[in-house]
Amino acid sequence: MEFENNNENQQPQTTVSGSTQKNKKSSFWKILWGLFTGLSVFANFIFLLVIIAIIAFLATGHISDYEETTIEPGPQNRKIAIINLNGMIDNQQSDDITQQLKMLKKDKSLKALILKINSPGGTVSASDQINNQIKKFKLQTNIPVIAFMQSLAASGGYYSAVATDKIVAEPTAITGSIGVIMGYFVLQELLENKLGIMPVIIKSGEKKDWPSAFSPPTPEQKQYLTDRIITPAFQRFLDVIKQGRPSLDPQKLATLADGSIFPAPLALEEGLIDQIGYLDDCIETAKQMAKIKDAKVVEYKKTPSFYDMLTSQQSSSLKLDRKTLHQLSTPQLMYLWNCR
């Protein structure tokens, strides 16, 4: 009987011990679950902040910063900066150059600026904006600006270069192509004969739709566009060259401004550029113009932003919508070497 009683006395102790173990396991899982929940909430909070930052970034249209690369080491208080004008000149190119010039105006260590050009030209408006911004920079800072033609600086590229104080070109560079060109597509045959679409135009005046993408231009329309658009833009080009290169004889300029291109040696002979050399030679020229013996030479390049990558992916696909048709049919007035 005592053995049985001992068993009865011990039985509750076993039950209590099992209950304690269960409680410990339950507490462990509760703590683990709490940690997991806390980390999840924290991660979601960080993710939300990132999303808000991206939305704010896209909404403000933030312009990417420009990466500074040291080309030639030197004293920090004497700097020569190189900015690039590459590819087709458009509003984006103009905005980039403007932003860099604004940034460099604040740099007290800047002693000279090199505009490195590799461009066939581009739109009349963007080329003129770059020319104007360089002139303003020179006026406001009194810092020498040198154009360096890396391999191609034609038409709008040359238009931009003549705003500088001196033009240096590589021996194999091509420049010139002084003139204006305008082109557009006539979609009449495509719409009417291929797609069976008949455009209907109702206009307030005879010249309202000149030139029209829905009919070939008449001789009268061509003369009208030449007088109203081509000639003024061409005269603007000549005036800019006369202002930027006053030593160039106006009569000689008239013979050069027939759209011809010039290799560097011939351009030098004709007075379109000042010097033939490579980037090192251009840097030495910049030092001489700035009246310094040594300087830190840096180059600025735009770093692609998230917004740039996003918009480039979105614009990669061709859509034949009203906007695209309008772009195809709208005349583009260009300071461009059309080598197609």
Sequence and secondary structure as in RCSB ss.txt:
>XXXX:A:sequence
MEFENNNENQQPQTTVSGSTQKNKKSSFWKILWGLFTGLSVFANFIFLLVIIAIIAFLATGHISDYEETTIEPGP
QNRKIAIINLNGMIDNQQSDDITQQLKMLKKDKSLKALILKINSPGGTVSASDQINNQIKKFKLQTNIPVIAFMQ
SLAASGGYYSAVATDKIVAEPTAITGSIGVIMGYFVLQELLENKLGIMPVIIKSGEKKDWPSAFSPPTPEQKQYL
TDRIITPAFQRFLDVIKQGRPSLDPQKLATLADGSIFPAPLALEEGLIDQIGYLDDCIETAKQMAKIKDAKVVEY
KKTPSFYDMLTSQQSSSLKLDRKTLHQLSTPQLMYLWNCR
>XXXX:A:secstr
 HHHHHHHHHHHHHHHHHHHHHHHHHHHHHHHHHHHHHHHHHHHHHHHHHHHHHHHHHHHT    EEEEEEE   
TTSEEEEEEEESSB HHHHHHHHHHHHHHHT TTEEEEEEEEEE EEEHHHHHHHHHHHHHHHHHH   EEEEEE
EEEETHHHHHHTTSSEEEE TT EEE  S EEE    HHIIIIIS        SSTTTT S TTS   HHHHHHH
IIIIIHHHHHHHHHHHHHH TTS HHHHHHH SS EEEHHHHHHHTS SEE  HHHHHHHHHHHHT S  EEEEE
EE   HHHHHHHHHTTS   SHHHHHHHHS EEEEE    
